[in-house]
Amino acid sequence: MEKFYTNQKQENLVTVRLKGIGGNFTAEQLATIQELAKNFGSGFVHLTSRQEIAIPSIKKDDLPKIEKIISESQLEAASVGATFKTVTACQGSEFCKFGQIDTLKIAAEIEKRHAGQILPHKFNVGVTGCPHDCMKVETNDIGIKGCRAGYIIYFRGEKFPPIVKDAEKVFEIVDAVIKFFEDNAKQGEHFKLFVKRSDWKNFLADLPNII
């Protein structure tokens, strides 16, 4: 299993991170998380900005037990470090009356393609269902926003000019951008700095060809 915890300031204590696509966790998953927090942590959890559930104050010596429980349950470990981070999403058209796109379906597919991928720097993708932008996707490296005409895509807040009509094309654009970043960024280079330094403008000009 990839690294799924971060070291705390307290010696020999770590925080374990668990993910749910779009912040969704089943009742069964929550029950297991409750047991982990109660039996191995301090009895509470923390909700992260990536819609993950973090369990703090776990002893490093207990990590093998935690890993075994995760692997044998419905839980999914969240990757930490310079990786593709958990995709965030609002409830979208399945639950929200304002939702224009199925955000959870979009997030799940992107997660399926890139979950845990090692990259030069951590990489964030967010999906929001309508122009209200409850998820603040423009602050992500790639933001996907639903509208009546389709999908609006942002790269670090800069709008990709054409509205994308088809979800499969959204996936192809995300794949292409991440591949370009993976192949050309310096180790430790944040995406927002990479686009200023690299041949990003020429890459971006060619990107509409896959739409």
N, C-alpha and C positions, 0 to 999 in steps of 0.2 A: 504494500500500500504506500502511496506517495505521502510525503510529510503532511500531516493534517493538524498540527498544533504549533503554537508559538510559545517561546519562553517568556516567563513572567519575571518581574524584577526580584521576586522572592526566589531564593535559591532552591533548585530542584522542583519547582512548580511550573506547570505549563497550562495553557488554555487550549482545549480541543475545540475544533470548529467543524460544524456539520451543515450541510447544505440541503435546501429544498428549492426546486425550480420555481422562480417567481415568488419565493418566500412561502411556498406551500409545504406543509408537513401534515401527514395523516395522523389520526388519533393514535394509531399503533406506534408510529415513530415518536410522538410526543411522550407516550408512556415509557418507551425505552430511554428517552432523553431524561425523563424525570428520575428514573432509577440510576442512571449514570451520575447525574448531579447529586443525588442523595447519597449514593454509596461510595463515590470516588471524589466528588468535588466538595463544595461548601454549601450545597443545597439550593443554589440558584443558578440562573443562566443569564446570558446577555445577548440581545439582538443586535447584530452588526449592521453596518451600512450596506452590506451586500446581501441583506435579507438572510443571513446565516444565523444559526444558533451557536453561541460559544459557551462552553462549560469551563469556567476558570477554576484555578486552585486544585488541579489534578497532579498527583505525584508522578514524577517521571518513571518511577519503578512500576507504576500501574499501567503504563502505556500498552504493553503487550496484552493485558487483559481487555483494555478498551478496544484495541484493534480487533481482537477476536470477537467481541460483542458486536462491533460495527459490521464486520464481515458476515456474521451469522444472522443479522437482522435486516430490516428494510432501510436502515439508515445509510446515508451517503456521506463520506468524509469530504470536507472542502479542502482544496489544495492551497498551500501557502507559499510565499516566496515569489520569484519571478516566473509566474505562470499566468495562463488564462484564468481569470477569476469567475466566480459564479455569476451567471447572467441574472440581472434583476428585472422584474416586470410587475406592472400593475395587474389588476384583475381582468382588464380587457373586455372584449365583447361578450364573453361567456357570462359575466356577472354584472358588469357596469352598463347602465343605460346610455352612457356617453361613448362607450367603446366602439371604435371603428374597425379594429383588427383583433384577431385571436392572439393576444400577447403571450399567453402561456404556451401555445403551440409553437410560436416563433421562438420563444426563449428555449424551449425544450430541444428543438432541432439544432439551434446554434450550440447549446450545451453539449449535445450528442456529438457534434463535429469537433469541438475544441476543448472539452473539459480536461483540465489538468495539463494542457499543452505547455511545454517549457518554452519561454520566450525571453528576449533580451531584458524585458522589464514586465512587471505585472500589467495586465491588459484588461480593461473593463468595458463591458457591453451592457446597455440598458434598453428596455423596450417599454414604451408607453402607448396606451390605446387610443389617445385622442389629443388634439391640440392643447388641452388643459395641462398636459405634461406633468402629471402628479409625480412621476418618477425622476423628473429633472434630468432627462436623458442627454441633454446637451452638454452636461458636465462629464459624460463618459467619453472614452476614446472613440467608441462608435455608439451613436444613439439612433434608435429606430422609433419613429413616431407615426401613429396611425392617423389617416385623414380620409375623407370620403372618396378621394380619388385613388388611394392606395397607401404607399409607405414613403415617408419623408426620412431621409438618412442624414445624419450629422457626423462629422469627424471633428472631435474636440470643439463642438459648438458651431463649426462652419457647415452650412447647409450644402449638401450635394445637390446641384441644380435640378436635375430631372426628378419628378416623382416616379417612384418605381411601382409598377402596376401588379407585379406578380411576386408572391412570396419566395419562389425558387430563385428568382433573380436577386432578392435580398440576401439569400444564403450565399450565392455566388460572389456577390460584392464583399460580404463579410469575409469569406474564404480568401479572396484575392488580396484584401487589405492586410489581413493577418499574415499571409504568406510574404507579402512585400516587406512588412515590418520584420518578420522573422529572418528574412534573407539579407536585409540591408542595415538594420539598426546595430549600433554598438552595444556591447554588453552593459547593462545598467542604464541605458538611455530611455528616458520616458518618451512615450509616443508623441506628446505635444512638442517636445524638443526635436524629435526625429523628423517631423513634417517640415520644420523650418530649415533643417540642415540638408535633407536628402533631396532626391530627384522627385519629390512628391507631386509637384505641379504637373510634370509630364505624365506621371503615373495616373494622376487624377483625370487628366485630359483624355487618356485612353480608356478609362474605366467605363464610360457610357457604351462602349462597343460590346460589352457583354450583356447589356440590357435589351 
